[in-house]
Amino acid sequence: MQLDIPFIPDPGYLDLLLKNEQRIHSFHFALPGIPTYDARAFTPRDTALSETIQGLNAFPRQKKHILLNGRFQHPDRYFKGKELTALIRALAFWVDKVGVEGIILADMYLLTTLSREAPDLAPSLQAIPSVNCVIDTADKGMSFLELIESTRFRMPEMLILDRSLNRKAGELEHTARALKEYAPKTRLALLANEGCLYQCPFKQTHNSQTALTNTGLVRENSYAISRERGCISYFLEHPQAILKSPFIRPEDQQSYAPAADVIKVCGRNMGPKFLIKTVSAYLYESFDGSLLSLLDATEWMTEHYDLPNPLFPDTFFETVTTCSKNCATCRYCDELFASISRSTLGTIGPRS
């Protein structure tokens, strides 16, 4: 299994990647200098362009993908104007400087806009649906591929399936088989370490709140909302729910090999220490620490609990990928969390 991983130009991180480049399929990174198209509200904005260019060019064989994965845009950005012109120029810059091959999108209006307004640029780029397009069935994947085929963009060499399929062995197998028959050259990817609620009821609203912030129309407040009214509040009251999250443990990657070709690791805003630790775990397919410390969205839980990865039973993967998901009739996750977790008696501090 190869990895799709975040790119940041940190010397220690780059050293790890250069030593393991044969395991790296692709990099994804936010568009430097233009964060308004991103799906994150906490996007770093101070990385020197020269460091990013030099770092990416050290990997000539790996695919490079720019994230334009915001849920939606300010309506004016879909039409001719200075912001759209700046975006097109920026994409052309990165294609020229580092050989970017694709853009990752959740907003298909942006896809059709760029196809129409950048007719010379679009054919040099693959259009890759974001994991937040929630491709959880073969027909949904085919629908996105048909739309892309109607544009000037190249067809994607990688399709990222929804994280819920990580916990549905039968549906994953069926979906993967149908998509590979439909698009045999497309590699299928699974997101490993998001760490959000299973089938998160807050997800679409959270993504929309972030997109609204990135239009510049409102101030960022999604973290406070999640802490007081959303997933953080829920996890504080039901910490055992983290075991229902559709993460893929580093040790379980190969179990997905029949269906998937690539494991996607997230955490681009978590800093180099997190990325070195997390990417190392998935490169070497083993981790001795707390599983919580590998999870992007819920790493904060390490301030409350230790969840030792080596204590997970050998039957964990088979159990959680074939269960009914009817948690009201099953105590497996509750009992496992109670048996292997340890309270660290911490508190959540403000997020910077």
N, C-alpha and C positions, 0 to 999 in steps of 0.2 A: 504494500500500500504506500502510495506517495502522499505528500501533504501539500495542502494549500494553506499558506500562513501569512500573517501580517508582516509588512516590511517597515522597519524603522532603522535609520542609519547609526545604530549604536555599535561601537567597536567590539564589545564582548559578544553581543548578539550576532554580529556579522562573522566573527571568528567561529562560533558554533555552526552557523549555516554553511560556511565554506568547507568545514570538515565533513558535512553531511549533505552536500548539494545533490547527490544522486537520489536522495529521498524526497527532494523538493520538486513538486510539480509546478507550482505557481506562487506568486506573491500578490497580495492585494493591499492597496494603500489609498488613503483619502487624497483628493486633489489638493496639493499644497497651494495655499494662498486663496482658495475659493471654497470655504467650508459650507457654504449655503446649500449645496446639493447633497450633503452627507446625511447619514442616518444617525449620527451621534451628535449630541449637544456639547460634549466635552472634547472636541477635536483639538489636538495640539496644533499650534499655528506658528511656531517659532523655529522649526527645523530649517537649517540652511539648505537652499536648493542644491548647492554644489555637493554637499555631503550625500543627499538623497540620490542625485544623478550618479555620483561616483560609486556609491554602494550598490545600486541596482545594476550598473554596468559590469560589476564583478560577477554577475550571474547571467552570462549570455544564453544559456540553454533553458533557463526557466521562463515561464510565461509571466507577464506583468499585466495586472488588471487594475484599473482605476475605479474606485467606488463612487458612483453617483446614485447611491441607494436610498436617498430620502423618499419617504412615503408619497409626498407631493411637493409641488413647488408653488411659489407665488404665481398667480395666473399670468402676470405680465412676462414671466420668463419663457413662456411657450411661444412668444411672438418676437419679431425682430426688435432688437434694442441693445443697449450697451452691455447688459448682463449676459445675454445669449451670445453676443459677439465675443465677450471675454472668455466664456466657457469654451467656445469652439477654438479660439486661439490657444487656450491653455491645453486642450486635448492635443492639438496639432504639435505643440511644443514637446509634450511628453512622448508622443509617437516618434518624433524626430530625435530626441535626446537619449531615450532609453529603450526604444522599441516597444512601447506599450502595445499590446495586442487586443485588449478588450476593455469594455466598460461593464460594470455590474449595476443593474438598475432594478428598482421596484416600481417606478413610475413609468408606465408605458406611453403616457402622453409625451414625456421627455424623449423617449425613444423615437417616436414618430416625428417629433419636432426636429431633433438632430438629423434624422434621415433626410428631411426636406430642406433644412436650412444649411446643412453641411454636406452637400452631395459629393464633394471631392474627398472629404475626410472619412465619411461613414464606411466606404468599402474597405478601408484599411483596418477596421476595428470589428471584433466580434461583439455581439450584444448578448450578455449573460444575465438571465433573470436572477435576481437576488434570492437568498434563502427566504426573505420575507415576502416573496411571491407565493409562498405556501404551496409548493408543488408536491402534493401528497397523493396524487393519482396519476396514472399514465395519460388519461385524456386531458388533464389540466396541463401537463407538460407539453403534450402535442399542441394544445391551443397556443401556448406561448411560442413554441417553435414555428407554428404557422404564421403568427403575427410577425416574428422576426424575419421570416423568409419573404414577407411582403415589403420589407424595407430595403434600403441600400446597404444595411449592415451585413457582415458575414455571419453565418450561422455559428453558434457557440460550440467550442470543442469540449466544454464542461457544463453540466447542468447540476445545480445544487438542489437536492431534494429537501423536503420539509423535515425538520427535526423530529416530528412525531413518529415518522417511519422508523427511527432508531429503535423504537420500542414495539414495533409491529412486524415481527419476522415474516409472517405470511404475506402481508400487504406489501412490504418492502420487496420481497422476492417477485411478486406478481408485477408490481409497478416497474421494477428494474428490467425484468424480462421484456415487457411490452415496449418500454422506451428504447431498449437496445435493438429491438427488431425494427422500430420506427426510424431510429437515428443511430445506426451501428457505429458511427465514428465519434459519437459523443460520449465522453467519460462522465460517469455519475459520481457526485460528491455528497458526503454526509457531514453535517456540522457536529463537532465532537463535544465542545466544552462551554456552551452558552450558560447552562445552569439556571435557566428560567423555569417557571412552573410548567408542568405538563399541559399541553394545549392551552397555553396561558390565556385566561379570559381578559387580561389587561393589555395584551400585546398590541392589538391594532390601535387602540386609543393611545397607548404610550408612544408608538411610532408616529402617530399623527400629532401628538403634542410636541415631539421633537422637531418634526417637519415645520410646524407652525412657528416654533422658536426660530428655526433657521431661515424663515422668510424675513425675519427682522420685525415682525408685527407685534410680538409679545416677548417678554423676558423669559429666560429659562427658569423653569420651576418644576420640571418633571421628577427630579430626584426627591424633592420634598413631598410631592404628591404620592410617589411610590412608597415613601417611608411612612406617611401618615394614613394613606387611604388605599394603597395597592399591594404589590407583591412583597415588598419588604415587611410591611405590617403583617401580611399573611404568614410569611416564613417565620417571623418572630413568635407567632402563636402556634404554628404547626411546623416546626423544624424538620420533622420526619418527612415532610412533603418533598424535600430535596431528593430523596431516593426515587421519587416518581419522575423527577426531571429527566428528559431524554438524553442525558450525557452518555458519552462512550468512554469507558475507562481505557487508559493506554494499553492495558493488557488484553482488551477485548477487540482491538482493531481488526485483527485477522479474521475474526468471526464474521465480519461484514464483507470480506473479500469476494464472495460469490456474487454479491449484488452491486457493490460499489468499487470504484477505482481510486478514489481520492478521499482523504480525511481532511476536513477543513477545521483549522484551529483559529479561534477568535481571541480577542483581547488586545487590540491595537492601541487602545487608550490606557492600558494598565501599566505601562512603563517597561523598561528593559529587564528588570529583575523578574517580573512576572513572566515575560515572554521567554526569557532564557530557561527558566524553570519549567514552564508549561510545554514549550516546543521540545525541550530535551526529553520530557516524559513521553511524548508521542513519537519522537524519533527512536528512542530506545525501548519503547513499549513496556515501560515499567516505571513505577513511582512508589517511593517508600513513605511519603509524607501524608498529610491530610488531603483527601480528595477535594475538599472545599477550596483549597488554595489553588487549584487548577481551573476553577470555574469563573468565567468572565463576569457574569451578572451577579453572582452570589459569593464572590471571594470575601465579601464583608462578613460572612457568617463565621469565618475563622476567628473573629473576635469573640464569638460566643461558644463555638464548638470545635472540637478536634474530631475528625472523621477519618481514622487511619485507613488508607487505601489497602494495605496488606491484609487487613482483617475482613475484607469482603469475602464471602464464601465463594467457592468455585462454581456454585450453582446460580450465582446472581444473574449472570447474563441470560441464561436459558429461562430463568424464572420470570424476569421482568420483560422479556421480549415475547413471551407467549401467554401472559396472563390476560384476564378478561378486562382489566382496567376498571372493574367494578369494586372500588376500594371500600365501599360500605360493607361488603361481604368478605373482606380479606384483611388480615392484620400483618401481612409479611413485611411491608416497609416500616410500619410502626415498631414491630418487634425487632427488626434488624437494626434500626437506628438506635433504639434503646439499648441494644446489646453491645454495639461497637463504638458509639459516640461517647465523648467526654466533654462536659461543660468546661469552658475556659473562663467563664464569669466575666466576660468583657462587656463593653458598651460600644455602640456605634457612634463614632465621631462625625463631624460635618465633612462632607465630601468636597474636595477642592476641584 
